[in-house]
Amino acid sequence: MAATLPQETIDTALPAVTGATRTVQAGGNFQEALDLAELGDEIVLQAGATFSGNFTLPEKTTGSGWITIRSSESGSLPELGNRVAPSHAGNMAKLVTPNSAACLQTAFGAHHYRLIGLEFTSSSDIFVFSLLALGNVESLDADFPTDIVVDRC
């Protein structure tokens, strides 16, 4: 049987930032920025900085559009639609899990997040099953995370 082309596509154009821009420098509180963000906001993480923790993308009900989370040097990454390589790591912000849990997970009902130019990793001596946990134990349709784009990470 011959392979077929994808039957559905998504709009990969960058979402408009219609709200606030929250910049998180090295040593800053990324989870606080996530908690304060509203739909339409942008969170900019300092390129080259390491953010250690188990971060959660919360469900958001205020604002409209997408929450964009990106590296401050995302403009230096390959153009949209092209893959990144290890040589691009210096232009990314790094999210590191300090334990066996994912460094980034979703809360019930999390939706409309766009992640751009982020590196996900663990501490060197820790085994992790999943660096990104986009849904896990949901049983109701409304609880499943939706509309999450991982772009050039």
BASEDO-903564 format. One record per atom (N, C-alpha, C): x, y, z. Coordinates in steps of 0.05 Angstrom, whole numbers, padded with zeros to 5 digits, always signed. Atoms other than C-alpha are relative to their C-alpha. Layout:
N
XYZ ...
//
This chain:
153
+00017-00023+00000 +00000+00000+00000 +00018+00025+00000 -00016-00024+00002 +00028+00068-00019 -00006+00019+00023 +00003-00020-00021 +00039+00121+00033 -00018+00023-00010 +00016-00023+00008 -00010+00180+00033 +00010+00024+00014 -00008-00025-00013 +00002+00252+00048 -00018+00006+00024 +00017-00006-00023 -00025+00281+00113 -00028+00010-00009 +00027-00007+00007 -00100+00290+00111 -00010+00026+00013 +00007-00025-00013 -00102+00350+00157 +00026+00016+00005 -00022-00018-00005 -00057+00410+00168 -00008+00020+00021 +00006-00021-00018 -00051+00464+00220 +00014+00025-00009 -00013-00026+00007 -00035+00538+00212 +00024+00003+00018 -00024-00002-00016 +00037+00544+00233 +00011+00029+00001 -00009-00028-00002 +00042+00620+00225 +00002+00008+00029 -00003-00009-00028 +00066+00654+00288 -00024+00015+00009 +00024-00014-00010 +00008+00677+00331 +00007+00029+00007 -00004-00028-00008 +00000+00751+00343 +00001+00003+00030 -00001-00006-00028 +00019+00777+00411 -00018+00024+00004 +00019-00021-00004 -00041+00817+00433 -00001+00010+00029 -00001-00007-00028 -00025+00821+00507 +00028+00009+00008 -00026-00008-00012 +00035+00831+00551 +00023-00018-00008 -00024+00016+00003 +00106+00808+00540 +00013-00001+00027 -00012+00005-00026 +00136+00777+00602 +00028-00012-00005 -00027+00009+00004 +00212+00771+00600 +00011-00013+00026 -00012+00014-00023 +00246+00720+00646 +00029-00003-00005 -00029+00001+00002 +00321+00729+00655 +00010-00025+00015 -00013+00022-00015 +00369+00675+00681 -00005+00005+00030 +00006-00002-00029 +00350+00661+00754 -00028+00009+00006 +00028-00010-00004 +00279+00688+00743 -00019-00023+00004 +00020+00020-00007 +00215+00652+00761 -00018-00005-00024 +00015+00008+00024 +00189+00618+00698 -00029-00008+00007 +00027+00008-00008 +00129+00586+00734 -00017+00023+00007 +00016-00024-00006 +00107+00653+00760 -00009+00014-00026 +00007-00011+00026 +00108+00680+00688 -00023-00016-00013 +00021+00017+00011 +00066+00620+00666 -00026+00005+00015 +00025-00004-00016 +00016+00631+00723 -00013+00027-00006 +00010-00027+00004 +00009+00706+00708 -00009+00004-00029 +00006-00004+00028 +00004+00699+00632 -00030-00005-00006 +00027+00004+00010 -00063+00706+00596 +00002-00006-00030 +00000+00006+00028 -00082+00683+00527 +00006+00026-00015 -00008-00023+00015 -00050+00731+00477 +00027+00011+00009 -00026-00009-00011 +00013+00742+00520 +00023-00016-00012 -00024+00012+00009 +00084+00724+00504 +00019-00002+00024 -00020+00003-00021 +00136+00696+00553 +00027-00004-00015 -00026+00001+00013 +00208+00708+00530 +00021-00008+00021 -00020+00010-00018 +00261+00666+00564 +00028+00007-00011 -00027-00008+00008 +00334+00689+00562 +00014-00024-00013 -00016+00020+00014 +00373+00650+00510 +00025-00007+00015 -00024+00009-00014 +00429+00609+00540 -00004-00004+00030 +00005+00003-00028 +00397+00611+00609 -00012-00028+00005 +00011+00025-00009 +00378+00548+00647 -00021+00005+00021 +00022-00002-00019 +00311+00543+00682 -00005-00028+00010 +00002+00027-00011 +00310+00483+00729 -00026-00002+00016 +00025+00004-00014 +00244+00455+00754 -00018-00019-00015 +00022+00015+00012 +00180+00418+00738 -00022+00019-00004 +00018-00022+00006 +00139+00471+00704 -00027-00011-00012 +00027+00008+00009 +00064+00467+00689 -00012+00022-00017 +00016-00019+00017 +00026+00500+00632 -00028+00000+00011 +00027+00000-00012 -00038+00522+00667 -00022+00004-00020 +00023-00006+00016 -00107+00524+00638 -00005+00030+00002 +00005-00029+00000 -00123+00596+00618 -00028+00006-00012 +00027-00006+00009 -00192+00627+00610 -00003+00030-00006 +00001-00029+00006 -00176+00702+00603 +00017+00007-00023 -00014-00009+00024 -00153+00738+00541 -00009-00016-00024 +00006+00015+00024 -00155+00710+00471 +00025-00005-00016 -00024+00007+00016 -00106+00678+00423 +00017-00021+00013 -00019+00019-00009 -00044+00639+00441 +00019+00012+00021 -00022-00008-00017 +00008+00642+00496 +00025-00010-00014 -00025+00008+00013 +00076+00642+00461 +00022+00000+00021 -00023+00002-00018 +00135+00618+00502 +00024-00005-00018 -00022+00002+00019 +00200+00630+00465 +00027+00010+00012 -00027-00010-00007 +00275+00641+00471 +00003+00028-00010 -00005-00027+00009 +00299+00712+00467 +00015+00002-00026 -00015+00001+00025 +00341+00691+00407 -00015-00018-00021 +00015+00017+00019 +00285+00653+00370 +00002+00010-00028 -00004-00011+00027 +00296+00699+00311 +00026-00009-00013 -00025+00010+00011 +00365+00669+00303 -00001-00030-00007 +00004+00029+00006 +00337+00598+00294 -00007-00002-00030 +00008+00004+00028 +00324+00568+00225 -00029+00010-00004 +00027-00010+00005 +00262+00595+00191 -00021-00021+00006 +00023+00017-00006 +00193+00567+00207 -00001-00022-00021 +00002+00023+00018 +00186+00497+00177 +00026-00015-00003 -00026+00013+00001 +00260+00480+00184 +00008-00011+00027 -00009+00013-00025 +00292+00435+00236 +00023+00015+00013 -00023-00010-00014 +00340+00458+00289 +00020-00023+00004 -00021+00019-00005 +00406+00423+00304 +00014+00007+00026 -00014-00006-00025 +00451+00418+00365 +00016+00026-00002 -00015-00025+00003 +00490+00477+00337 -00017+00025+00006 +00017-00022-00006 +00430+00521+00351 -00006+00003+00030 +00007+00000-00029 +00428+00506+00426 +00007+00026+00014 -00007-00025-00013 +00462+00572+00444 -00021+00021-00004 +00022-00018+00005 +00401+00608+00416 -00026-00008+00015 +00024+00010-00014 +00353+00569+00461 +00003+00005+00029 +00001+00001-00030 +00332+00574+00533 -00003-00029+00007 -00001+00029-00008 +00342+00508+00570 -00018-00004+00024 +00016+00008-00022 +00289+00476+00614 +00010-00027+00009 -00013+00024-00011 +00320+00423+00659 -00017-00011+00024 +00013+00013-00023 +00283+00374+00704 +00022-00009+00020 -00019+00008-00021 +00320+00363+00770 -00005-00028+00011 +00008+00026-00011 +00285+00296+00782 -00011-00017-00023 +00010+00018+00021 +00250+00240+00744 -00026+00009-00013 +00024-00010+00011 +00188+00281+00729 +00006+00018-00024 -00003-00016+00024 +00178+00319+00664 +00008+00029+00007 -00006-00028-00006 +00208+00389+00660 -00023+00018-00008 +00023-00016+00007 +00144+00413+00627 -00024-00018-00003 +00024+00015+00001 +00074+00386+00637 -00024+00018-00003 +00024-00016+00003 +00003+00408+00625 -00019-00005+00023 +00022+00003-00019 -00052+00421+00675 -00024-00009-00015 +00025+00007+00014 -00122+00395+00660 -00010+00024-00015 +00012-00021+00016 -00152+00436+00604 +00019+00021-00012 -00020-00019+00012 -00087+00472+00583 -00004+00001-00030 +00004-00002+00028 -00093+00499+00513 +00013+00025-00011 -00010-00023+00015 -00065+00547+00461 +00027+00011+00010 -00027-00007-00007 +00009+00546+00478 +00018-00005-00025 -00020+00004+00022 +00065+00555+00426 +00027+00003+00013 -00027+00001-00012 +00135+00535+00449 +00020+00003-00023 -00018-00005+00022 +00191+00563+00405 +00029+00002+00011 -00028-00003-00007 +00266+00552+00412 +00008-00007+00028 -00006+00008-00027 +00268+00515+00478 +00014-00027-00001 -00013+00027-00003 +00314+00457+00497 -00010-00013+00025 +00010+00015-00023 +00285+00404+00543 +00020-00022+00007 -00020+00020-00008 +00334+00361+00583 -00003-00006+00030 -00001+00007-00028 +00348+00329+00650 +00028+00003+00011 -00026+00001-00013 +00404+00331+00700 +00015-00024-00010 -00015+00021+00014 +00460+00287+00674 -00002-00027+00013 +00000+00026-00013 +00452+00231+00726 -00028-00010+00005 +00027+00008-00006 +00376+00225+00724 -00013-00012-00025 +00015+00012+00022 +00334+00178+00681 -00029+00011+00000 +00027-00012+00002 +00269+00210+00656 -00014-00014-00023 +00016+00012+00021 +00214+00175+00616 -00010+00020-00020 +00011-00020+00018 +00186+00239+00588 +00008+00028+00009 -00007-00028-00006 +00214+00310+00585 -00023+00018-00003 +00025-00015+00003 +00147+00337+00561 -00023-00019+00005 +00023+00016-00006 +00083+00310+00590 -00025+00016-00008 +00023-00015+00011 +00026+00337+00547 -00024-00018+00004 +00022+00017-00007 -00031+00302+00582 +00010-00025+00012 -00009+00024-00013 -00028+00241+00625 -00023-00017+00011 +00020+00016-00014 -00087+00219+00668 -00028+00011-00004 +00026-00012+00005 -00146+00258+00638 -00020-00022-00007 +00021+00019+00007 -00212+00221+00633 -00024+00014-00014 +00021-00016+00013 -00259+00277+00610 +00011+00015-00024 -00010-00014+00024 -00253+00308+00541 +00009+00028+00006 -00006-00028-00007 -00252+00378+00571 +00027+00003+00015 -00025-00001-00016 -00191+00360+00613 +00025-00004-00017 -00023+00005+00017 -00146+00340+00554 +00013+00026-00009 -00013-00024+00011 -00094+00392+00533 -00004+00000-00030 +00004-00002+00029 -00106+00418+00462 +00016+00024-00010 -00012-00023+00013 -00073+00465+00413 +00027+00008+00012 -00027-00006-00010 -00001+00460+00437 +00020-00007-00023 -00019+00002+00023 +00053+00471+00384 +00028+00001+00012 -00028+00000-00008 +00126+00452+00397 +00015+00006-00026 -00012-00011+00025 +00165+00492+00345 +00030+00005+00004 -00030-00003+00001 +00240+00487+00332 +00012-00002+00028 -00011+00006-00026 +00256+00458+00400 +00018-00023-00001 
//
